[in-house]
Amino acid sequence: MDDTSFADTSDQDLLASHVAGEPDAFGELVRRHRDRLWAVALRTLGDREEAADAVQDALVSAFRAAHTFRGQSAVTTWLHRITVNACLDRVRKASSRKTAPVDDPERFDQLLEPHESAEAPAERQDLHRELLAALATLPAEQRAALVLVDMQGYPVAEAARILEVPVGTVKSRCARGRARLAPQLNHLRSGNDGGAGPRTEGNRTPRASVPPAAGPRDADTSDPAAAKGGGGRA
């Protein structure tokens, strides 16, 4: 079915249509939201294969659990919650195996979106690499909060809904995560600012360091692996 067939259909109606048996409805939800789901998974896990598997697991879970959605949050919040939980499960498993997914310098280039790899200055790419490596040292919950708030640009209240924790908990996790990252990243910021030090907004890291991923309705440039496990395979 042509994508335009669902152009005026809301996410919630698409999910209801999927539950009712419409074969293409869930695929349209995946098309709309896969970019942000992929970006969250990739930046949380720091490994393309792990991120692809986490998104696949999340989409399969969402496909099968669609009938349990009660409309108490937006569909995109629900999808992000499932994806973040799948990522956190993988982070905890990796920690129990004493592995660090972002330990290969050659992988850092793969963590950048295609347009960033092609167009961003070398200094910007270096900062991406340093930040992703530093993120891998954080506890899973702090990492997830920082990815959502600082890297993906979600309001704290929305991140709290995705993570299913109080707003104050998200703020606390972000603050602690930023405090732990600062010693690892200050040398880069000082170098970029000519020694003037970082420009901050309250206790937040500068947003310019990592631009948010394309929105769910932006250009369809997500990694194909991120859509594994879409409606047709569940």
Secondary structure, DSSP 8 states (H G I E B T S, - for coil): --GGGGTT--HHHHHHHHHHT-TTHHHHHHHHHHHHHHHHHHHHH--HHHHHHHHHHHHHHHHHHGGG--SSS-HHHHHHHHHHHHHHHHHHHHHHTT--TT--HHHHGGGS-HHHHHHS-HHHHHHHHHHHHHHTTS-HHHHHHHIIIIIS---HHHHHHHHTS-HHHHHHHHHHHHHHHHHHHHHHHHHHTTTS----BTTB--GGGS-----TTS-----GGGGTT-GGG-
